[in-house]
Amino acid sequence: MKFYSTNNKTLAVSFKDAVFNSLPADKGLYMPEQIPQLDPLFIKNIQQYSLQEIALEVASTLLGNDIPKPDLKKIVDDAINFEAPVKFLNNSTAVLELFHGPSYAFKDFGARFMSRIMAYFSKSDDKLLDVLVATSGDTGGAVALGFLGVEGTRVTILYPKGKVSEVQELQLTTNGQNIRALEVDGTFDDCQALVKQAFNDAELNQTLRLTSANSINIARLIPQTFYYFYAYAQLRSQGINEVVFTVPSGNFGNIGAGLLAYKMGLPVKHFVAATNVNDTVSRFLSSGQYAPKPSIQTLSNAMDVGDPSNWVRIQDLFAGNLAELKAMLSSYTFTDEETKAGMDRLVQDANYIACPHTAIAWLGAQAYANDHPGTYASVFLSTAHPCKFPDAIDADVFAKIVLPAGAEALQGKEKLAEPLAVNFEAFKRYLINHN
């Protein structure tokens, strides 16, 4: 399978090149040259397969002969070694829990798969692979744990000072070994801009072998399709055929993966992008005008993105046809006050403790169901374990949370992070001087 730039479809490269280059020279994003269709018989019988079996079928369909299937199976089995259960809260509403991996966030799917892919392609190379990643919260921890100890790699994580939770910060700053953290005195958008600028700097790219672990990397997007197919398989096992997915959306990689799964043949009735007040896409769907704005800090910090990178991929999937896109995608926006009220209602009505991002997804699912009543299953995505957000959850409720194994072990660990101004030359000097 070849992958082209969203800015130039004639600029096609191999999967390996797309993974390591991350960002095309023309500053587009890589997308598969064709969207292959899964075998309809596989879809018809999908409830018979495990998550790992589904992941292998989807990945091999997308990648073709880029990685031999036996090798790809080893990568999938090693990377996706945890579950993603669908749990019904009532007869029509269910939550897809994506926080059962090592960093307690959905980004474990992408980070672990990508790290194994990079290690696979790098095994015959001598030069160290420098992985750059910007995080608004959960990406950093997932990438840190996904790449920790992976031979031939070094990870540099940029995160916005004071804008991630304590657990998130500990997950990305306490690892040592091949993981480095930079505490940027700015926003996630500033962090992302520094990373993008690094990939377009000739001197840096001559000195270092750079790649990205953000969702701009196609190897992050592909494994996120797996859990949409698996969620559908779980619904089918209960005799349910129609589903609406509601996705808490910040950089729009998660819902972009869902829409890619839909284009590959996954039967989905509709998608809902639920956002916080960083509502660039919601405004676009209403007005047709894409007008990014500086990000605003909220309770749902992993979604604090003012100019979502992956939106260009979604537009590419629909060939810029706004009418077709709007027929498949709706969006709702919620304030911190509404988010907090949603968290409280989930506890009261369903005895379910949710992180702020998950609560926004639930609110979006409720809003869409009110506007579009029907007999479909409404599945909202829970993207992070609530233990990562003690400041956003009432103390009496937080005390009821059963902590995952390893979460308590983070407390008391030494934070290893260097401060960085929002200055590309300072970032560049750091990378060169610490080579």
Order of alpha helices (4+ residues) and beta strands (2+ residues): beta-beta-alpha-beta-alpha-alpha-alpha-beta-beta-alpha-beta-alpha-beta-alpha-beta-alpha-alpha-beta-alpha-alpha-beta-alpha-beta-alpha-alpha-alpha-beta-alpha-alpha-beta-alpha-beta-alpha
